[in-house]
Amino acid sequence: MVKSKRINKRLKPMAATKDVLGMIAPEPPIKPKWRPHYKRLTALREALLHRQGDLAKDALEEQPTFSTHMADAGTDHYDRDFALGMLSSEQGALYQIEQALDRIRNGAYGICELTGKPIEPQRLEAIPWTRFSAAAERQLEKEGAFNRTRLGPRETVARSSEPEEKEEDVA
């Protein structure tokens, strides 16, 4: 008995890109009022990302194991530390910009998070990622609500193993 060969027909169509990656939601429309801010924030984000790439590359450049002069070695270390410090501070700015872009997309941009009132247009022009009106920010600063980076108490700084000489007060 000879069985007839049966050609397998696909029961399901081939998977499309959206099936593999999931549905890609279209960007919500940006209100015409906020388009200039959106474009400015997007351009600023791209510039920061580009700069971060450059700083990371500079910081990760192969460091020589020795330098011909101690001053050169010190300069190399300073440049590397400076690049890493800039990279860290710009990451915070990038986060604020991303949050502002999200607020534009979801319709919360230009509204003070503390008072719920509109933020002054001049303030948004000067600081497009701001979350607070000028009055609300002054109030928060007065109350000490902002957690700014500060050095720890003097006692928490590691001490060297050598005994320190105490300075005498001259009155």
KAGIMO-V512984 format. One line per field, one symbol per residue. phi: phi as a letter, one per 30 degrees, with the letter a starting at -180 (. if undefined). psi: psi as a letter, one per 40 degrees, with the letter a starting at -180 (. if undefined). burial: I if it has 24 or more other ideal C-beta (glycine too) atoms within 12 Angstrom, else O. A space follows every 10 residues. Layout:
BEGIN
phi: ???
psi: ???
burial: ???
END
This chain:
BEGIN
phi: .cdddcddcd dbddddeddd djdcdddddc dedceddddd dddddddddd dddddddddc edcddbbdbd dddddddded dddddddddd dddddddddd dddddcicdi cddccicdde edddddbdcd cbdddddddd dddiddccdb ddeeddddcd dddddddcdc c
psi: hhhhhhhhih diiihidddd eihhhihiih hddedddddd dddddddddd ddddddddde ihhidiidid dddddddddd dddddddddd dddddddddd dddddeeeie hheddeiiih ddddddgeei eiiddddddd ddefehgihi iiiddehhii ehhihhhhhh .
burial: OOOOOOOOOO OOOOOOOOOO OOOOOOOOOO OOOIOOIIOO IIOIIOOIOO OIOOIOOOIO OOOOOOOOOO OOOOOIOOOI OOIOOOIOOI OOIIOIIOOI IOIIOOOOII IIOOOOOOIO OOIIOOIIII IIIIOIIOOO OOOOOOOOOO OOOOOOOOOO OOOOOOOOOO O
END
